[in-house]
Amino acid sequence: MKRYGSVIGLRPEAIAEYKRVHAAVWPKVLEQIKHSNISNYSIYLREPENLLFAYYEYTGTDHDGDMAAMAADPVTQDWWKVCMPMQSPLATRRDGEWWAGMEEVFHLD
């Protein structure tokens, strides 16, 4: 298992809507997340900075392949069309990133 963390901005005017849609994530999106070997997936909101922090645990053997399969899923693509306009990617993210990856510097089991 490998832990992943990432961060992205959230547009202030979209906070209520982002919370609303994430209170009822589409079942097919949840199925795809699990099918992509992701578990313990959480998204946190930090206000007033309006930063979203995502954390998940990956239990598969081909992270890039599983993420590509998720990105190719039509329902997930539709979900992202709902969520992405509400988000504000960090200017410092790496090429190809939407959510900016973070380095784990401490963990305690």
C-alpha positions in Angstrom: 0.0 0.0 0.0 1.2 3.5 -0.8 -0.3 6.7 0.5 -0.9 9.7 -1.8 -1.7 13.3 -0.9 -2.5 16.2 -3.2 -3.8 19.8 -3.0 -5.8 22.1 -5.2 -7.6 25.4 -4.7 -11.4 25.7 -4.5 -13.2 28.8 -5.9 -14.8 30.6 -3.0 -18.2 30.9 -4.8 -18.2 27.1 -5.3 -17.7 26.0 -1.7 -21.4 25.2 -1.0 -21.9 23.4 -4.3 -18.6 21.4 -3.9 -19.8 20.2 -0.5 -23.2 19.4 -1.8 -22.0 17.2 -4.7 -19.5 15.4 -2.5 -22.2 14.6 0.0 -23.7 12.4 -2.7 -20.9 11.2 -5.0 -22.3 9.2 -7.9 -22.3 5.5 -7.2 -20.5 4.6 -10.5 -17.7 7.1 -9.6 -17.3 5.4 -6.2 -17.2 2.0 -7.9 -14.5 3.2 -10.3 -12.4 4.6 -7.4 -12.5 1.2 -5.7 -11.9 -0.6 -9.0 -8.8 1.5 -9.4 -7.4 0.1 -6.2 -8.0 3.3 -4.1 -9.2 3.1 -0.5 -9.4 5.4 2.5 -10.0 8.3 0.2 -10.7 11.6 1.9 -10.9 15.2 0.8 -10.6 18.0 3.4 -11.3 21.7 2.9 -9.2 24.4 4.6 -10.9 27.7 4.8 -10.4 30.7 4.5 -7.5 29.7 2.1 -10.0 27.5 0.2 -7.6 24.6 -0.3 -8.7 21.1 -0.8 -6.4 18.3 0.5 -7.0 14.8 -0.8 -5.6 11.6 0.7 -5.9 8.1 -0.4 -4.2 4.7 -0.1 -3.3 2.8 -3.3 -3.2 -1.0 -3.0 -2.6 -2.0 -6.7 0.5 -2.7 -8.6 0.1 -0.3 -11.6 -0.8 3.2 -10.3 -0.3 4.9 -13.7 -2.5 2.2 -15.4 -5.2 2.4 -12.8 -5.3 6.2 -13.0 -5.5 6.0 -16.8 -8.4 3.5 -16.6 -10.1 5.9 -14.2 -9.5 8.9 -16.5 -10.9 6.8 -19.5 -14.2 6.0 -17.6 -17.0 8.0 -19.2 -18.9 8.5 -15.9 -15.8 9.7 -14.1 -15.2 12.1 -17.0 -18.7 13.5 -16.5 -18.1 13.8 -12.7 -14.9 15.7 -13.4 -16.8 18.0 -15.7 -19.0 18.9 -12.7 -16.1 19.3 -10.2 -13.2 20.8 -12.2 -14.8 24.2 -12.9 -15.1 24.6 -9.1 -11.4 24.0 -8.6 -8.5 26.3 -8.9 -5.2 24.4 -9.6 -2.0 25.6 -8.0 0.2 27.6 -10.4 3.2 25.6 -9.0 1.8 22.1 -9.9 3.9 19.9 -12.2 3.2 19.5 -15.9 0.3 17.1 -16.4 -1.1 17.6 -12.8 -4.5 19.0 -12.0 -4.3 18.3 -8.3 -0.7 19.1 -7.1 1.1 16.1 -5.7 2.7 16.4 -2.2 5.6 14.6 -0.5 4.8 12.6 2.6 7.3 13.7 5.2 5.9 11.9 8.3 3.6 9.0 9.0 2.8 7.0 12.1 0.8 3.7 12.2 
